[in-house]
Each structure stands twice: as C-alpha cells, then as structure tokens.
Amino acid sequence: MSVGYRPSARDRWRIRMRRALLAELHSRVGPGGLRLLDLGGGTGAATSVFGAGARELVVLEPDERRVAHGRAAGAPVSFVVGSAESIPFEAGRFDRVVSLMSFHHFPRGDDALREAARVLSPGGRLVVYDFDPSTPAGRWVAFVEGRLLRHGFAFTGPVELERRALAAGFGSARHEAFGSGAFLLAER
C-alpha cells in the first residue's frame, strides 16, 4: 500500500480475505506500466493491490459515497463517478479494463462489455472476475444479494459471458475457473 493510504478496517479485512484472488488477478492483469480502469472499483482498496505497478489507476464507481471514502482514505487511484454502461473516457484510453466481483451489478452488461471494448487500446485486455452462479458459493451470493439485501444483479455464467464478450466486439475471449468464480479474459 502506498504511503499515506489509510484504508478502512472493512477494506483491510476484505483485502486479507481476498489475498489469493488479488494476487491471481494481478498476474492476469500484468499492470506494470499500463493504464488500468477498474469498473465498479468502490473505494479503490482492491484496485490498489491488483493494480500495483500500473502507470495510471482509475476507478469508475457509481456510488458517490464509496468514492468519497476512497478519496478520504488517500487511495492511490483516480476516481470518476459514473457507470460501466457509459464510460466517460475516449476510445483507446486504457490498456486494461477490470471488473472484480461487480459485473453482476451492471444492469446492462452487454453495454458495459461494448464500452470496455471501446476504451481499450488495440491489443488491450478485459479481465472480469465474478461469482459463477453454478457453484454453491455463487448460488449463496445470489440468494444473499437478491433475497436478503435486495440488490439488483444479473449473474452470468462464464460460458455465456465469454459469448457475450465476443458479440461485444472482442477478438478473443476465454474463461478460466478460479475459486468460487471464474475469470473472463478478453482481448481487443
């Protein structure tokens, strides 16, 4: 973590609990010297871990309160309030676009995929990690978020997400299981 960054106790706990996932994400993103956009990155706590070494780290987050918490904590990222379905950056701006356990919250996932393809530079990579709704953990998250918390969500299985990424304009896409979820790796 960078000097002067003071993540909340909740963010520190979430980072500890996701240590293996964040390390795996870092290796798949390969952020060294790249421009990285995190869709739905919240307070920027996880972004600062998996994006370590990036030339530019940007979190696009619709929740102004989460952005305010991240800024107040001194997260080493730039924050922009906005949605993944309408990314407020020019075409080709980023080398990597990431969505960590947030894709199921995007009301119009196909629009988010098209927007990610648009803002990626040629050869850029989209990396999505989300719960797999066919696993016990994925079903549990769907139950908790849908029934108990009443969050809007639309879980997409990894095979379907791969198909949708190709339809959104990515030249290649593949998925890989990891833990209770799966990575989507799509190249522009």
C-alpha positions as CSV (number, residue, x, y, z in Angstrom):
1,M,0.0,0.0,0.0
2,S,1.2,3.5,-0.7
3,V,2.5,5.9,1.9
4,G,-0.4,7.9,3.4
5,Y,-3.1,5.5,2.3
6,R,-5.4,4.6,5.2
7,P,-8.0,2.0,4.1
8,S,-10.9,1.4,6.4
9,A,-10.9,-1.7,8.7
10,R,-13.5,-3.2,6.4
11,D,-11.3,-2.6,3.3
12,R,-8.3,-4.1,5.1
13,W,-10.3,-7.2,6.1
14,R,-11.6,-7.6,2.5
15,I,-8.1,-7.4,1.1
16,R,-6.8,-10.0,3.6
17,M,-9.8,-12.3,2.8
18,R,-9.1,-12.0,-0.9
19,R,-5.3,-12.1,-0.9
20,A,-5.1,-15.2,-3.2
21,L,-7.7,-13.8,-5.6
22,L,-6.0,-10.4,-5.7
23,A,-2.6,-12.0,-6.4
24,E,-4.1,-14.1,-9.2
25,L,-5.8,-11.0,-10.6
26,H,-2.6,-9.1,-10.5
27,S,-0.8,-11.8,-12.5
28,R,-3.6,-11.9,-15.1
29,V,-3.8,-8.1,-15.4
30,G,0.0,-7.6,-15.6
31,P,-0.3,-3.9,-14.8
32,G,3.3,-3.0,-15.0
33,G,3.5,0.5,-16.7
34,L,0.0,0.2,-18.1
35,R,-3.2,2.4,-17.9
36,L,-5.8,0.5,-15.9
37,L,-9.5,1.2,-15.5
38,D,-11.5,-0.7,-12.7
39,L,-15.2,-0.8,-13.3
40,G,-17.2,-0.7,-10.1
41,G,-14.0,-0.5,-8.0
42,G,-15.6,1.0,-5.0
43,T,-13.1,2.6,-2.6
44,G,-10.1,1.6,-4.7
45,A,-8.7,-0.7,-1.9
46,A,-8.6,-3.8,-4.1
47,T,-7.6,-1.8,-7.1
48,S,-4.5,-0.5,-5.3
49,V,-3.5,-4.1,-4.7
50,F,-4.1,-5.8,-8.0
51,G,-3.1,-2.7,-10.0
52,A,0.2,-2.1,-8.2
53,G,2.8,-1.0,-10.7
54,A,0.4,0.5,-13.2
55,R,1.2,3.8,-14.7
56,E,-2.4,5.0,-14.2
57,L,-5.1,3.6,-11.9
58,V,-8.6,4.8,-12.4
59,V,-11.7,3.6,-10.5
60,L,-15.1,4.2,-12.2
61,E,-17.7,3.8,-9.5
62,P,-21.4,4.8,-9.5
63,D,-21.7,5.2,-5.7
64,E,-20.5,8.6,-4.7
65,R,-20.2,7.6,-1.0
66,R,-17.7,4.8,-1.8
67,V,-15.7,7.3,-3.9
68,A,-15.7,9.8,-1.1
69,H,-14.5,7.1,1.4
70,G,-11.7,6.1,-1.1
71,R,-10.6,9.7,-1.6
72,A,-10.7,10.4,2.2
73,A,-8.5,7.3,2.8
74,G,-6.0,8.5,0.3
75,A,-6.3,5.6,-2.1
76,P,-3.6,5.7,-4.7
77,V,-6.1,5.9,-7.6
78,S,-8.0,8.5,-9.5
79,F,-11.8,8.3,-9.0
80,V,-14.5,9.0,-11.5
81,V,-18.2,8.8,-10.6
82,G,-20.0,7.0,-13.4
83,S,-21.3,3.7,-14.8
84,A,-19.8,0.9,-16.7
85,E,-22.5,1.2,-19.3
86,S,-21.4,4.7,-20.3
87,I,-17.7,5.1,-19.6
88,P,-16.7,8.8,-19.8
89,F,-13.3,8.3,-21.5
90,E,-12.2,8.5,-25.1
91,A,-11.7,5.4,-27.3
92,G,-8.4,3.5,-26.8
93,R,-7.6,5.2,-23.5
94,F,-6.7,2.1,-21.4
95,D,-4.5,-0.9,-21.7
96,R,-6.6,-3.0,-19.2
97,V,-10.2,-2.8,-18.0
98,V,-11.0,-4.8,-14.9
99,S,-14.2,-5.8,-13.2
100,L,-13.7,-7.5,-9.8
101,M,-16.9,-9.1,-8.5
102,S,-19.0,-6.2,-9.8
103,F,-20.1,-7.3,-13.3
104,H,-23.3,-8.9,-11.9
105,H,-24.3,-5.4,-10.6
106,F,-24.3,-3.8,-14.1
107,P,-27.9,-3.5,-15.2
108,R,-26.9,-3.6,-18.9
109,G,-24.0,-5.9,-19.0
110,D,-23.8,-6.0,-22.8
111,D,-23.5,-2.2,-22.9
112,A,-20.7,-2.5,-20.3
113,L,-18.8,-5.0,-22.5
114,R,-19.1,-2.8,-25.6
115,E,-17.9,0.2,-23.6
116,A,-15.0,-1.8,-22.2
117,A,-14.0,-2.8,-25.8
118,R,-14.3,0.9,-26.9
119,V,-12.0,2.3,-24.2
120,L,-9.4,-0.4,-24.6
121,S,-6.3,0.3,-26.8
122,P,-5.6,-2.2,-29.6
123,G,-4.3,-5.4,-28.0
124,G,-5.8,-4.3,-24.7
125,R,-7.4,-6.8,-22.3
126,L,-10.6,-7.0,-20.3
127,V,-10.3,-9.1,-17.1
128,V,-13.6,-9.9,-15.3
129,Y,-13.8,-12.0,-12.2
130,D,-17.2,-12.8,-10.8
131,F,-19.0,-15.5,-8.9
132,D,-20.1,-18.5,-11.0
133,P,-23.8,-18.9,-10.5
134,S,-23.5,-22.7,-11.0
135,T,-21.3,-23.1,-7.9
136,P,-22.6,-23.3,-4.3
137,A,-20.9,-20.0,-3.4
138,G,-22.4,-18.3,-6.5
139,R,-25.8,-19.5,-5.6
140,W,-25.3,-18.3,-2.0
141,V,-24.2,-14.8,-3.1
142,A,-27.3,-14.7,-5.5
143,F,-29.5,-15.6,-2.6
144,V,-28.0,-13.1,-0.1
145,E,-27.8,-10.2,-2.6
146,G,-31.2,-10.9,-4.2
147,R,-33.4,-12.1,-1.4
148,L,-31.8,-10.6,1.8
149,L,-30.2,-7.4,0.6
150,R,-32.5,-6.9,-2.4
151,H,-29.6,-5.7,-4.6
152,G,-30.2,-5.7,-8.3
153,F,-28.0,-8.2,-10.1
154,A,-27.8,-10.4,-13.1
155,F,-25.3,-13.2,-12.7
156,T,-23.9,-14.5,-16.0
157,G,-22.2,-17.9,-16.2
158,P,-18.7,-18.0,-17.6
159,V,-19.6,-19.6,-20.9
160,E,-22.3,-17.1,-21.6
161,L,-20.1,-14.2,-20.5
162,E,-17.5,-15.4,-23.0
163,R,-20.1,-15.5,-25.8
164,R,-21.3,-12.0,-24.9
165,A,-17.8,-10.6,-24.9
166,L,-17.2,-11.9,-28.4
167,A,-20.6,-10.4,-29.5
168,A,-19.5,-7.0,-28.0
169,G,-16.5,-6.8,-30.3
170,F,-13.6,-8.6,-28.6
171,G,-11.4,-10.5,-30.9
172,S,-10.9,-13.4,-28.5
173,A,-12.3,-14.4,-25.2
174,R,-11.9,-17.3,-22.8
175,H,-12.9,-18.1,-19.3
176,E,-11.0,-19.9,-16.5
177,A,-12.4,-21.2,-13.2
178,F,-10.8,-19.9,-10.0
179,G,-12.1,-20.5,-6.5
180,S,-15.9,-19.9,-6.4
181,G,-15.9,-17.9,-9.6
182,A,-14.3,-17.5,-13.0
183,F,-12.2,-15.1,-14.9
184,L,-13.1,-13.8,-18.3
185,L,-10.1,-12.8,-20.3
186,A,-11.0,-10.9,-23.5
187,E,-8.6,-9.3,-25.9
188,R,-9.4,-6.4,-28.2
